Amino acid sequence: MTKQVSPKSNYKVNLTCAFIVGGAICALGQVIMEFMEALGLDRTESGTWTSIILVGLSALCTGFGWYQRLAKRAGAGTLVPVTGFSNAISSCAIEARSEGLVLGVGAKIFTIAGPVILYGCSAATLYGLIYYLVVSF
């Protein structure tokens, strides 16, 4: 019954669109990084400024509703780590702003991103421990 009612999706088109949009976001990041290096910053500083700019652009696009429209078409292509994370945090903050800064935004900003941080840190610790045990013995 679920298969009958669910909309059919074209996997080839979805995968292609996600690949193109994700690649475009990464290419934009590379252009920003190259520009920063051309200004005389070293590779580490360029990477830092590139991340800051991408996070800011993503938050701005989320605020105007553009990121959601892009994500509707591109799907997983918009989940490029830094911009997707910024979108997740920004969208939670925007939804909770009517409840106030402390009990709204402050309490709910990590609603979506919180589990990602928790399980990401836990997995990194576990993998690090396994790596340490394998390498030291």
N, C-alpha and C positions, 0 to 999 in steps of 0.2 A: 504494500500500500504506500509506503514511504517512497519507493522508487517511482511509482506512478505520479505522485504529486510533486516530487522534487524537480526543480528546473534542470534541464540537461545542460552540461557545460562542455565546451569545446576545449579539450585539454591541450591540443596543439597551439591554439591561439592564446590560451591562458599562459602556458609556459613561455611562449615567444615574447609576449607582452611583459611578463615578469622579468625575463632575462634582459630585455631592452631597457626597461625602466631602472632595474637594479644596476645595470652596467652604466647607464647615464648618470645615476647618482654617484657611482664610484668614479666615473670620468670627471664629473664636476669637482669631486674632491681632489683628484689628481691635478686638475688645472689650477685649483686654488693653491695646492701645495707647490707646484712649479712656480706660480706667480710669487709666492712668499719667498721661495729660494732665490728668485730673480731680484727680489728686493734686498737680498743680502743676508737673510736669516739662514741659520744652519738647518740641517735636516730635522733635528728634534724640535726646534722652535717652530719650523714650518708645519710639522705634523700637529703640534699643539694648537696653533692658530687655525689650521684647517679644520680640526675637530670642533673648535669653538664656533667657527663660522657656520659649519654644517648643522650643529645643534641649534644655533640661533635661527638660521633659515628654516629649519624644520619646525621649530616652535612658532615662528611667524606664520608659516604656511598652515600650521594646525589652527592657529587663532583665526585666520581668515576662512578656514574650511576647505582650503585647496588640497591639503594633504589627504583628507578623507576621500575627496573626489578622485584623486590620483590613485589612492589605494583600492578604490572600488574597481578600477579598470586594471591596475597592475598587480593586485594581489600581493603575493610574497615578495615581489620586486621592491616594494617599499619597506621591507623589513631589514634593509641594510643596517647593520648594528647601531651605529651612532644616530642616524636619523630616525630609525624606527623606535629606539629607546626614548629619544626626545619627544616624538609624537605621543608615545604612550603616557609619559609623564605630563606633558602639556595638556592633553585631552582630559585627563583626570582632574587636573587643576582647574581647567575651564568649566567642567561640569560641576565642580564642588564650590566654585567661587560665591554662589548665592548663599551658602551656609556660613560664610565668614572666613577670615584668614586662618584662625587657629583650628576650629572644629571642622571647617570645611576643607580648605586647601591643604592646610598642614596635616590633617589626619588622613586625608584620602588621596594625596598626591601619588603615593606609591601603591595604590590599589592593584594596578595591572603590573607595574614594574617590580613590585616587592618580591613576588615569588621568583622572578627571573634573577634578581640579585641574590636571594637566599639560596636557590638551588645552584646557581652559577658558582657562588663562593664555596658551597659544600662540595660540588663536583671537583672544583679546582683543588681543594684541600685533599680530597680522597685520591685524585690522580697524582698529586704531588707526593703523598704518602706512599702510594704504590711505586712510583718512580724511584723514590728514595730507597725503598726496600729492595727493589730490583737492582739498582745501581750499586748499592753498598754491599750487597752479598754476592 
